[in-house]
Amino acid sequence: MRDMKTDFDIVIIGAGLVGLTTALACAESGASVALLDRNTISVGADGRASALSSTSLRLFDNLGVDLRGQTQSIRDMLVTEGVPDAPWRLHFQGDVDGGDLGALIENTSLKAALVNKVKSSALITTHGPIEIHDAVHAADGVNVETDQGTLTARLLIAADGRNSVLRRKAGITAQRFDYDAASLVTTISHDLPHDGLAWQRLISGGALAVLPLTGDRSQIVWSGKTAGIQAATEMPEDSFLALLSEKMDGYLGDMSLIAPRQNYPLRLQMADGFTATRLALVGDAAHVIHPLAGQGLNLGLRDAAAIADGIKMARATGQDVGVSSLLDYDLWRNSDTRAVGLLTHIIAESSRLNIGLIGHARRLSLALTNRSDAIKSNLGKRASGEGHDLPDLMQFR
Ligand SMILES: Cc1cc2nc3c(=O)[nH]c(=O)nc-3n(C[C@H](O)[C@H](O)[C@H](O)COP(=O)(O)OP(=O)(O)OC[C@H]3O[C@@H](n4cnc5c(N)ncnc54)[C@H](O)[C@@H]3O)c2cc1C
């Protein structure tokens, strides 16, 4: 690090999708940022795609992240249970204003666009691979000790994922619930067009999601008990495709696998607080939720925009960014995160415990929700993030 800048307004540890976005959001207000990762900061290999809400898409637009040609709009969303014509279904055709319901993007495409933008920013310095040894409080900031020297900052942001070392080092405890469940993720190409339909079927013990990608391709996210998902990951490809096609009632015609099947263990995890002295947690370092509703990254992006709001305000009023930017952050992000986490947990647990009254209650609530425009509009707003007090970077400009 010799001859390089070592004093920053903000040091961010972790350059995943949330850390990269947080760096851009913080730099937007003119703050200097160092972004550190123990791995090389590059696109990497991630076979997943993310469903981005309209507010997340707006954030990227406002940050100048170029996603043109990389996203597939979600025009239609169908959640079913049982046979295709069963009354237990929830159907969204466009959002309340008739617009798209968000968009799908492959994680590698999103990361490539973010890395490009970060590396072209004059305010952001990146270091990776780098080993973080410690973060020690000083009188007016934090010293981040690494294998390549010490960096100083007013504020430290932990974007170091679900096993966050910084969270544990700061003494912030977390509540954790392991689902004994996993998601099998892969990509298919298919004969029939998906027409922008995001299709989800609640099946015994879990859920099968078929999410539209660009072209005649879709992402499969099949969640269920760990042992069953492991077996589906290992079965011969033609048997797997036959099983998949049967569960999908063949609605996409002939299909081929175009990516390996990958397995992700699932957990619910909530930090008991999102801040400590001169420290903010963002993304999976703060919260991990079941992927069933495709909301984990969207929550992390709302964290990024919210902390950037606090930093902008602190800088505009000449205050210490390491102190005043945290004042509203915990309260602001806690309620949103817990509400979304609880909702996905209830859906996940009710499909896992597919028995007696719980199963009946779930089927009935799908049918009733489908008949109520008010509840549907409320759910849609919650999923898109529009129902909240939105950070500046997520508002229309
Ligand atoms: C199957 C599946 C499907 C999903 N689908 C969706 C979806 O459709 N929509 C959605 O919104 N969300 C979805 N999610 C959730 C989403 O993928 C995550 O919430 C998101 O990727 C978390 O990003 P992150 O940057 O916080 O963490 P991570 O991606 O885990 O990044 C953490 C970064 O920190 C670095 N790091 C870790 N420890 C250290 C350290 N000690 N020092 C330095 N660097 C460190 C790592 O190298 C990494 O780069 C899904 C999740 C799963 C499992």
The ligand as a Gaussian input file, in Angstrom:
#p B3LYP/6-31G(d) Opt

LIG

0 1
 C      -30.552000     -19.675000      -3.953000
 C      -30.621000     -18.202000      -3.675000
 C      -31.355000     -17.379000      -4.519000
 C      -31.464000     -16.006000      -4.240000
 N      -32.230000     -15.219000      -5.068000
 C      -32.411000     -13.912000      -4.755000
 C      -33.252000     -13.061000      -5.560000
 O      -33.853000     -13.482000      -6.556000
 N      -33.407000     -11.746000      -5.199000
 C      -32.801000     -11.252000      -4.086000
 O      -33.020000     -10.065000      -3.768000
 N      -31.956000     -12.003000      -3.320000
 C      -31.754000     -13.321000      -3.618000
 N      -30.921000     -14.090000      -2.851000
 C      -30.160000     -13.462000      -1.750000
 C      -28.879000     -12.778000      -2.259000
 O      -28.188000     -13.642000      -3.148000
 C      -27.965000     -12.360000      -1.109000
 O      -28.744000     -11.674000      -0.144000
 C      -26.850000     -11.428000      -1.610000
 O      -26.105000     -12.048000      -2.619000
 C      -25.924000     -11.035000      -0.448000
 O      -24.894000     -10.224000      -0.942000
 P      -23.776000      -9.639000       0.052000
 O      -22.925000      -8.758000      -0.804000
 O      -24.400000      -9.067000       1.285000
 O      -22.953000     -10.913000       0.565000
 P      -21.944000     -11.870000      -0.206000
 O      -22.354000     -12.090000      -1.601000
 O      -21.783000     -13.064000       0.672000
 O      -20.558000     -11.058000      -0.263000
 C      -19.691000     -10.963000       0.839000
 C      -18.326000     -10.521000       0.347000
 O      -17.481000     -10.316000       1.489000
 C      -16.226000     -10.944000       1.295000
 N      -15.719000     -11.309000       2.624000
 C      -16.262000     -12.187000       3.499000
 N      -15.536000     -12.215000       4.628000
 C      -14.500000     -11.359000       4.454000
 C      -13.404000     -10.957000       5.269000
 N      -13.214000     -11.473000       6.495000
 N      -12.552000     -10.051000       4.781000
 C      -12.719000      -9.520000       3.545000
 N      -13.729000      -9.855000       2.733000
 C      -14.623000     -10.760000       3.189000
 C      -16.515000     -12.136000       0.393000
 O      -15.376000     -12.532000      -0.328000
 C      -17.611000     -11.572000      -0.514000
 O      -17.062000     -10.943000      -1.652000
 C      -30.800000     -15.452000      -3.106000
 C      -30.042000     -16.284000      -2.263000
 C      -29.953000     -17.646000      -2.532000
 C      -29.151000     -18.527000      -1.599000

